[in-house]
């Protein structure tokens, strides 16, 4: 059973944000680091993967929809991928990167001190692209969590880039937010679980320096615009909730 588990989600290929989080003392001391998907689709995909692979067995990886899409694009399997940076990011990956991403699981279950078995996934335990939000109705949560064993009382997800914790009919749901593409508040968002408690964390870093570092390292043609929008968190949480809301089945 893990005594402490740090959760990093939606890094999206932003190495300066990832490095800022990995430098945190709580990350350095965490027994396990769970990566809940959408890891590489961004301006520094290979660099981020290499940094995370360097964590070795401490890291537990989960597949996100963007990771699946990168594999499809890199292998020429096509499909409709709405993220404009994805084709470029896929072209930056080596064969070993692609094979690694292709082998990631949809979800993992880990025993965590004070929580019992915890399911870690990207969007929902059954699908890497479903949308559930902090204000999704209980019927929606009951539907997406229906296949979980009764003994699983905690679910950790990502996907929507907005941190929250809430109860959904006695199950605790935790979304740590996004390391690399936060909506609503600047900084790299993550969480840590242990001893029955959840700590929602935000690591601040210099956005100007991060943008400069990304521009110097990335050959993505629209990297300046991309970095300005996402590193500076131009998208509000209210706008993101309005955009995502219709996708959770609400009327």
C-alpha positions, 0 to 999 in steps of 0.5 A: 500500500502506497503511503503517499501518491502524487497525481500529475495530469494533463501535462501536455508536453510543457516541460517548464511546468513539469520541471517546476512540479518535479522540483517540489519537495512533496513530489520528491518524497512521494512514494508513487507518482501517477500520471493520469494521461494527456502527457505529451500532446504539446510543444515539447512532447519527446522531452516530457516523455524522456523526463518522466521515463527517467522517474523509473518505477516510481511513476505509474502511467495512465492513457489519456485520449491525447496519448491515444491520438498521438499513437494513431497519428504517428502510426498513420492510422488517421482519425479526426483529431481536433487538437491542431498541435497533435500531428506535429507532436506525433511527428516528434516522437521516436518509435520507442515513445510511440510504443510506450504510449500505445501500451498504457492502460485505460485505468489503474487501481492502487491501494493508498493509505487511508483510501483503500483501492483508488482508481486512477483514470484520465476521463472516466474509468471506462472511457478516455474521452468522456466528460464529467465536471464538478457540477455534473448531476449525480445521475451522470456520475452514477452512470460513468462509475457504475462498473466499479467494484463497491470497495472502490470509494475514491476515483482520481481523474483528469481530462477537463483541466480544472481542479476539484474534489467532490462527493458523488453519491458517497464516492470521492472524486478528485481531479488535480487539474492540469500541469501544462494547460490549466483553465482558470488559474495560472500555474501547474496544478496537481494533487497528493493523496495519503493518510486519508487526506487529499491536498490540492496543490498549485506550483507557481513558476515564471510564465515569461521564462517558461514561454521563452524556454518553450519558444527556444526549444520547440519547432512547432510553427505556432508555438508563440501563440500556443505558449502565450495562451496556455502558459498564461492560462488565458482560458477561464474556468467559467468559459471551460465549464460552458464549453464542456457542459453540453458534453456531459449529457446535460440538457 
